[in-house]
Amino acid sequence: MKNKLISIIEKYDDMSKQMADPDNVTDIEKIKTLAQEQKQLEEIVNVAKQYISVLHQIDEDKELLEGDDDELKLMAEEEIETLGRDQILLEEQIKLLLLPKDPHDDKNLILEIRAGTGGDEAALFAADLYRLYSRYAERNNWKQKVIQSNGTGIGGFKEVIVALEGKGAYGMLKYESGVHRVQRVPKTETSGRVHTSAATVAVMPEAKDVDVDVNEGDLKIDTYRASGAGGQHVNKTESAIRITHIPTGLVVTCQDESSQHKNRAAALKVLKSRLLASEQEKIAKERAAERKSLVSTGDRSAKIRTYNFPQGRVTDHRISFTTHRLNEILDGDITELIEQLKIAEQQELLANTE
């Protein structure tokens, strides 16, 4: 481990030299790339330096044990014991920092929420989930923009697609993909019986042109008149867009923007993100075929979480984690859930690397 850490520190220092090289000062893109790569190594480098320093101190204390000074030997033994504990803690930290990073973690995301089984109650639950993630985005100071929505007359959503922009947005919410189930008495239920309904959530990293190559010739683009609330353009101009990706059959519609040009751009953003997510899902399923993954996002049809209103609890079935903070979670306070899922994934990755 020590040699690997030394090579990482040397790589970090080499980047600093390259950034300070007068020949590179005018190359803005190169400097930017080096700065980003160096930032990614910063935490592991700091911990690595602490670890190597501890190893050096242990070696020095071991030399003292070979001397004749009993007092120094006693002090060295006590320090070695303390440093040994520090070494173990730092090694555990380093193992986590050396785990492979998801290259999409720092990206913005496209969030799709759809009502599943349960009729109007499922649509109301989809609206609850939309509010949950909207509040979580607000807590993190992310930008939000509704790309497409299909509401119901009672305040629910058959479908809502939202773009969330913020540092590390995808890395935080990527575990939310799957089927979310709710157990509660619907507002429309007169007998007070508890019903079970569901909504599906898809969290996709926002795709850039470098991530997905979409051939214009593979796209069938239709325009039509928007419907529903939205201003004077509704039902008067063909501003709504429907894009079909012919090779995959994927269809994306957008009518929430005021112009055809903006709707086209928004629909293309969703399409590219879906194509990237489809490729990710394929890779995840291939990995899952080799080993069972607790928090894999490879199966979007898997039931991942239940929100039980009568008992005020939320259970994540992937990691058998239950909390009774239902109201706080519905208000967007899902940090604890995300942290538990991250820990489970890290433990799984560690187990597979050892």
ABEGO torsion letter per residue (X at the ends): XAAAAAAAAAAAAAAAAAAABAAAAABAAAAAAAAAAAAAAAAAAAAAAAAAAAAAAAAAAAAAAABABAAAAAAAAAAAAAAAAAAAAAAAAAAAAABBBBAAAABBBBBBBBBBBGEAAAAAAAAAAAAAAAAAAAAAGBBBBBABBBBBAAGBBABBBBBBBEBGAAAAAAAABEBBBBBBBBAABAAGBBBBBBBBBBBBBBBBAAABBBBAAABBBBBBBBBEBGEAABGABBABBBBBBAAAGBBBBBAABABAAAAAAAAAAAAAAAAAAAAAAAAAAAAAAABBBAABAABAABBABBBBAAAGBBBBAAAGBBBAAAAAAAAGBAAAAAAAAAAAAAAAAAAAAX
